[in-house]
Amino acid sequence: MDLKLAVLIDGDNIPSAYVKEMMEEIAKYGNPTIKRIYGDWTNPKLSKWKNVLLENAITPIQQYGYTTGKNATDSAMIIDAMDILYSEKVDGFCLVSSDSDFTRLATRLRETGMNVIGIGEKKTPEPFIVACDKFIYIEILKDQTEGSESESARSTSSKKPNIDNITPKVIRLISSTISDLADDDGWAFLGDVGNLLQKKQPNFDSRNYGFQKLTPLIKSIKQFEIEQRESPKGRFKLIFVKNKEKIR
C-alpha cells in the first residue's frame, strides 16, 4: 500500500522549472494526497509558479512578509505541517526546501514515526539533510530531464557517469556498509546494502555519481565484487556484493 504523503513546498526557496519531474519522483515513494506551496503570491518573483501549480494540482498558500528580514513562509509551513501531523491523515512528509530552518521540523516529524523525504538544491545545509530519512537533490532531476530527449540524442549528448565524484570517502562508506551486513563468506544482499546506506547518509543516491541504479555504481568500483544468484522462487535474480580481498 502506498504511503500517503503531505508535500509542502517552500516557494521562496525552490525554482519552479522542475516541479513536474519533482512530483514524478515523489510518486515513487507514495501518494501525495496533500500538495501545498507557500509564498507571497503578490511578489512578481513567484509569477513563474502559476501555470505549474495548475498543471500539478498544487494548492498555493498565501503568506505575506509581515516583517523585513523575517521568513513568514517558513513559519506558515511549519504550523501547517504540525496541523497535518495531528490530523493523522498522512503517513509521511515531503519537505521541499534548501533552507536549514526546517531541520527541527524534520526531526520532530520523524520523532512521531513519520517518514520524511527532503528535496532541495545541493546548497542545502547538512543539518537539514541528515534530519530527513532520505534527501534528494533537485539537480539530479534536472540532469535526468536534460538527458532524456530521445534514444539517438542520449547516445551522443547525455552525460557520462561522473566517476571523479566517487571519492575514497564514498568507497569507505559502501565498504563498511557491506561489512556490516556480510555473511561468513563476506557476501551481502545489495538491497540491504542500499537501505543501510540510505540510513547512514540520507543524501546517498547513485544518481549523484551519474548512475541510475546502485548496481552499476558498485560495478564501476574495482574494490567490490558482484554476484547474481537465483531467487528461491525462480522469478528474478538476486544481487549480492562483497569487498574484494586485498592482495598482500
Secondary structure as GFF3:
##gff-version 3
##sequence-region A 1 248
A	DSSP	beta_strand	4	10	.	.	.	ID=ss1
A	DSSP	alpha_helix	19	27	.	.	.	ID=ss2
A	DSSP	beta_strand	31	39	.	.	.	ID=ss3
A	DSSP	three_ten_helix	44	46	.	.	.	ID=ss4
A	DSSP	alpha_helix	49	56	.	.	.	ID=ss5
A	DSSP	beta_strand	59	62	.	.	.	ID=ss6
A	DSSP	alpha_helix	72	87	.	.	.	ID=ss7
A	DSSP	beta_strand	92	96	.	.	.	ID=ss8
A	DSSP	three_ten_helix	100	102	.	.	.	ID=ss9
A	DSSP	alpha_helix	103	111	.	.	.	ID=ss10
A	DSSP	beta_strand	115	120	.	.	.	ID=ss11
A	DSSP	alpha_helix	126	130	.	.	.	ID=ss12
A	DSSP	beta_strand	134	137	.	.	.	ID=ss13
A	DSSP	alpha_helix	138	146	.	.	.	ID=ss14
A	DSSP	alpha_helix	151	157	.	.	.	ID=ss15
A	DSSP	three_ten_helix	163	165	.	.	.	ID=ss16
A	DSSP	alpha_helix	168	181	.	.	.	ID=ss17
A	DSSP	beta_strand	188	189	.	.	.	ID=ss18
A	DSSP	alpha_helix	190	200	.	.	.	ID=ss19
A	DSSP	three_ten_helix	206	209	.	.	.	ID=ss20
A	DSSP	alpha_helix	214	219	.	.	.	ID=ss21
A	DSSP	beta_strand	224	230	.	.	.	ID=ss22
A	DSSP	beta_strand	237	243	.	.	.	ID=ss23
###
